[in-house]
Amino acid sequence: MLERQLTTDAKGHFLNTNQCFSADGKWLVYDTRNDDSKIGSTGSIELVNVVTGEMKQLYHTKNQTEYGPGLGAASFSPAVNRVIFIHGIRNADEKNPYGFTRRTGVAIDVNNPEMPIFMDARDIKEPFTPGALRGGTHAHSWSGDGQRLSFTYNDEVIAQLSKTNPDVQDLRTVGVMFPRKVAVADEANGENNCGEMFSVVVAKVTENPVAGSDDIDKAFDECWIGKRGYQKADGSWQVSAIAFQGNVKDENGGTKTEIFVVDLPADLSLANQGESLAGTVHHRPDVPMGVKQRRITFTKEGVIGPRHWLRSNLEGTQVVFLSKDPSGFINVFAVSPNGGPIKQISFHLFDIQSGLNFSPDGQYISYVAQNAIYITDVTTGESKQLTESSSDDDRPVSAVVWSPDGKVLAYNRYVKNEDNYLQIFLLEKE
């Protein structure tokens, strides 16, 4: 494969960890961060043509400052020509800056730039609205059919309550939104907004997990399982499901990260009797009726390595993650969404340095290791180094993303001109 630098201008070009390519493979979407931690001070979402290098601004925030609103982590829908990204709350300032509980999901139709579509509704004042959330959504990921979006979530109401009640904590969790408009009183200060989608929390978290149990106090870095779900052990088909990382307490009370699955019902708008999807001033939102959560890994050390989102192949037969192998190196492992034996996929005698992505056909997994781009054949375990190992200053950064046809890989590197800027590079088949 041939490596080509796609962007050269003096700003950041930060690619998300997945879903960066348009469905036709012609465009990449990115935000203009030059540092992973700078979403709050970043104000632009842009596109670049993979063939010609043509660049287009898709959206820019109003009144952007170092405190917000902030933009980042843009993802293309696999079904329509639409992009979703994190958007900080519109009234961000020094006193109330961009933060975990102060962000939402905004979409832009590529053919209608600069026209924000607020996807998840936000309502932080009683009475809370079913289908709206009370905090911040992050790391939005489209389901295989483009109908649903998953996200991580932090709750503003609970975060404020925790300041006066030490028994309550804002615990990160995972949620899902689906098409159904939610109307909220849109305050002039920009704290609340209506949404095009109905949003719910789908992972159950608790402040005090019982040691040695399947209780978790954090759910995060999830993925959709399969393009259209997976086959259960009894032969039936689960149409919609998510795998996520959850922090449990081991037998000694230490924190360990394991993998969980939530099977999702067709209708996510129904609450269990006596519970509330909207939550209360004293309690976080409850999960919908019919959501079934279960743990699928029971390992000694848990998920270990650089931050990464779980990934599933299109058939829904495997969920892959990073952990240490018996030799102590961080490698790729896979497990069925039904649980059971864990299979080691890669066998490097060095650590993997980035997140993971499946090729569209499910044959390979891409990542960074030894400051180079690698792919590993999922079936044989054979790994190939696709680029030369770089210095730490110009090594590939973050995840390596496949085009829809599997012929192009995209990733970031810092390139030094007058300053160091994140640029987009491509690997293309000759």
Beta strands, then each sheet from edge to edge (+ up, - down):
strand 1: 2-5
strand 2: 27-31
strand 3: 44-49
strand 4: 55-60
strand 5: 71-76
strand 6: 82-88
strand 7: 103-109
strand 8: 117-118
strand 9: 121-122
strand 10: 132-133
strand 11: 135-142
strand 12: 149-155
strand 13: 173-182
strand 14: 195-201
strand 15: 219-224
strand 16: 230-231
strand 17: 237-238
strand 18: 241-249
strand 19: 255-263
strand 20: 292-295
strand 21: 311-312
strand 22: 319-324
strand 23: 330-335
strand 24: 343-344
strand 25: 357-358
strand 26: 364-369
strand 27: 372-377
strand 28: 383-385
strand 29: 396-402
strand 30: 408-416
strand 31: 420-428
sheet 1: 1+ 31- 30+ 29-
sheet 2: 2+ 3- 4+
sheet 3: 5+ 6- 7+ 8-
sheet 4: 9+ 10+
sheet 5: 11+ 12- 13+ 14-
sheet 6: 15+ 18- 19+ 20-
sheet 7: 16+ 17-
sheet 8: 21+ 22- 23+ 24-
sheet 9: 25+ 26- 27+ 28-
end
